[in-house]
Amino acid sequence: MQCSSLLQKEKNKLENNKTSYDAILMASGGLDSTVMAYWLKRKGIRVQILFIDYGQHFKKVEYETLLKVLPQEYKDSVRVVRIGDIYENSESRMIREPNLWEDDVTADDLYLPYRNLLFLSIASSVAQSENIPEVYSAFINSNHAKEIDCSKEFFDKLGTLLGEYGTVNIQMPFRDMSKKEVAELGVELGVPIALTYSCQANSEVHCGVCPNCVDRISALKNL
């Protein structure tokens, strides 16, 4: 009887751990996901932060930035998922870092097939496996990246699909906002916006010309 009681306690402990979070937030240390972290904190939502290592050459600066800019309450919840093998042979400049002094890099060169679909599928799989009911993504509709799975319509349909065939709800509260509006919200919430990192073409400093940098600079200029 005593052994059975101990086993039940361990089982209960595991179940409690599985449900210790209200949601998963995919975050990278960029402006949008960092603002969303502070927005979720204000709402009192218990969040597990999911950082995806997909072989991006700038992952070190992304991860280090993420740990700096997250609300203190969320820093111990960061979980890393590594899927770098998927894009191991990709020639994308998000995987193979260009020499910006010599290489002419276009938005097309930064393309990674089904990246957003992959991210949301992974986050949803983690969430359902651990009884976490919601996945938050800081996707905004003003992004002009080249991924075919980067439109508001695509995310609307995917959210419906995952909700109908699973137990996870995909939440994208910023999807109708511009980068400027997200930045304004960040200022209101006291987010350390200047410390965020969004560049896709350089692993040390913002290049200023990739799609993410252009969006970020434009938003900050228009604040």
C-alpha positions in Angstrom: 0.0 0.0 0.0 2.8 2.4 0.9 4.5 1.7 -2.5 1.2 2.3 -4.3 0.8 5.6 -2.5 4.3 6.8 -3.4 3.7 5.9 -7.1 0.4 7.8 -7.1 2.2 10.8 -5.6 4.8 10.7 -8.3 2.1 10.3 -11.0 0.3 13.4 -9.5 3.6 15.3 -9.5 4.1 14.5 -13.2 0.6 15.5 -14.1 1.0 18.8 -12.2 4.2 19.5 -14.0 2.5 18.9 -17.4 -0.1 21.5 -16.6 2.1 24.0 -14.9 1.9 26.3 -18.0 -1.1 28.1 -19.5 0.6 28.5 -22.8 3.7 28.1 -25.0 5.2 31.2 -26.6 7.6 30.8 -29.5 10.3 33.4 -28.9 13.6 34.4 -30.5 14.7 37.5 -28.8 13.2 39.6 -31.6 11.0 42.7 -31.1 7.6 41.0 -31.7 8.0 37.9 -29.6 9.7 40.0 -26.8 6.8 42.4 -26.7 4.4 39.5 -26.6 6.2 38.0 -23.7 5.6 41.2 -21.7 2.0 41.4 -22.9 1.4 37.9 -21.7 3.1 38.7 -18.4 0.7 41.6 -17.9 -2.2 39.3 -18.4 -0.8 36.9 -15.7 -0.4 34.0 -18.1 2.0 31.3 -17.1 4.2 30.8 -20.2 6.8 28.3 -21.3 9.2 29.9 -23.8 10.1 27.8 -26.8 13.3 28.6 -28.7 13.7 26.7 -31.9 17.2 25.9 -33.1 16.8 25.1 -36.8 20.4 25.6 -37.7 20.3 29.4 -38.2 23.7 30.9 -38.2 22.6 33.6 -35.8 21.1 31.3 -33.2 23.8 32.1 -30.6 23.0 35.8 -30.6 19.3 35.1 -30.7 19.4 32.8 -27.7 21.7 35.1 -25.7 19.4 38.1 -26.5 16.3 36.1 -25.5 17.7 35.4 -22.1 18.5 39.1 -21.7 15.2 40.6 -22.8 12.6 38.2 -21.4 10.7 39.2 -18.3 12.5 37.8 -15.3 9.5 35.5 -14.5 9.9 33.7 -17.8 13.6 33.1 -17.9 13.6 29.8 -16.1 11.0 28.4 -18.4 13.0 28.6 -21.7 13.1 25.4 -23.6 15.2 24.7 -26.6 14.1 22.4 -29.4 16.8 21.5 -32.0 15.8 20.6 -35.5 18.9 21.7 -37.4 19.1 18.4 -39.4 16.1 19.4 -41.4 17.8 22.4 -43.1 21.4 20.9 -42.9 21.8 21.0 -46.7 20.0 24.2 -47.3 21.8 27.0 -49.2 19.6 29.6 -47.5 21.5 32.6 -46.2 19.7 32.0 -42.9 21.7 28.8 -42.6 24.9 29.7 -44.4 26.0 33.1 -43.2 26.9 35.5 -46.1 29.9 37.8 -46.2 28.0 41.1 -46.4 31.0 43.0 -47.7 31.1 40.8 -50.8 27.8 38.9 -51.2 24.7 40.5 -52.8 22.0 39.0 -50.6 18.3 39.4 -51.5 15.1 38.5 -49.6 14.9 35.4 -51.8 18.2 34.2 -50.5 16.8 34.1 -47.0 13.9 31.7 -48.0 13.5 28.5 -45.9 10.7 26.2 -47.1 7.7 25.8 -44.7 9.6 27.3 -41.8 6.6 28.8 -40.1 4.5 25.7 -40.7 7.3 23.7 -39.1 7.5 26.0 -36.1 3.8 26.0 -35.3 3.6 22.2 -35.8 6.5 21.7 -33.3 5.1 24.1 -30.8 1.6 22.5 -31.1 3.1 19.0 -30.7 5.0 20.0 -27.5 1.8 21.7 -26.2 -0.5 18.8 -26.8 2.1 16.3 -25.4 2.3 18.3 -22.2 -1.4 19.3 -21.8 -0.7 22.9 -22.5 -3.8 24.3 -24.1 -2.5 27.3 -26.2 0.4 28.3 -28.4 1.2 32.0 -28.9 3.0 33.3 -32.0 4.0 36.9 -32.4 3.5 36.8 -36.2 2.4 40.1 -37.6 0.9 40.7 -41.0 3.3 43.4 -42.1 6.2 41.0 -42.5 7.4 40.8 -46.1 9.5 37.7 -45.9 9.3 35.3 -48.9 7.9 32.2 -47.1 4.7 31.0 -48.7 3.4 30.1 -45.2 3.7 33.7 -44.0 0.3 35.2 -44.8 -2.5 36.0 -42.4 -4.8 33.7 -44.5 -2.4 30.8 -44.1 -2.2 31.2 -40.3 -5.9 31.6 -39.9 -6.5 28.3 -41.8 -3.7 26.5 -39.9 -5.0 27.7 -36.5 -8.5 26.3 -37.4 -7.0 23.0 -38.6 -4.9 22.5 -35.4 -7.8 23.4 -33.2 -10.2 21.0 -35.0 -7.8 18.0 -35.1 -6.2 18.5 -31.7 -6.5 20.1 -28.3 -4.3 23.1 -29.0 -5.4 26.6 -29.8 -3.1 28.8 -31.9 -3.2 32.4 -30.7 -1.8 35.3 -32.8 -3.0 38.5 -31.1 -0.6 40.7 -33.1 -1.5 39.4 -36.5 -3.4 42.5 -37.6 -0.9 44.9 -36.1 1.9 46.7 -37.8 5.5 46.6 -36.5 5.1 50.2 -35.4 2.0 49.3 -33.4 3.9 46.4 -31.7 6.8 48.8 -30.9 4.4 51.3 -29.4 2.9 48.5 -27.2 6.4 47.6 -26.2 7.2 51.1 -25.1 3.9 51.1 -23.1 4.9 47.8 -21.4 8.5 48.9 -20.7 10.1 46.3 -23.0 13.8 46.7 -23.6 13.3 47.1 -27.3 16.8 48.4 -28.1 18.2 45.1 -26.8 16.1 42.9 -29.1 17.7 41.2 -32.1 15.9 40.5 -35.4 18.6 40.2 -38.1 18.5 37.2 -40.5 21.7 38.0 -42.4 24.3 38.7 -39.8 25.2 36.8 -36.6 26.8 39.7 -34.7 25.0 43.0 -35.4 21.9 44.1 -37.3 22.7 44.3 -41.0 20.0 47.0 -41.6 18.9 45.7 -45.0 17.3 42.2 -44.5 13.5 42.1 -44.4 13.5 41.8 -40.6 15.9 44.7 -40.1 14.0 47.0 -42.6 10.7 46.3 -40.7 12.4 47.0 -37.3 14.2 50.2 -38.3 11.1 51.6 -40.0 9.0 50.9 -36.9 11.5 52.5 -34.5 11.8 55.5 -36.8 8.1 56.0 -36.8 7.5 55.7 -33.1 
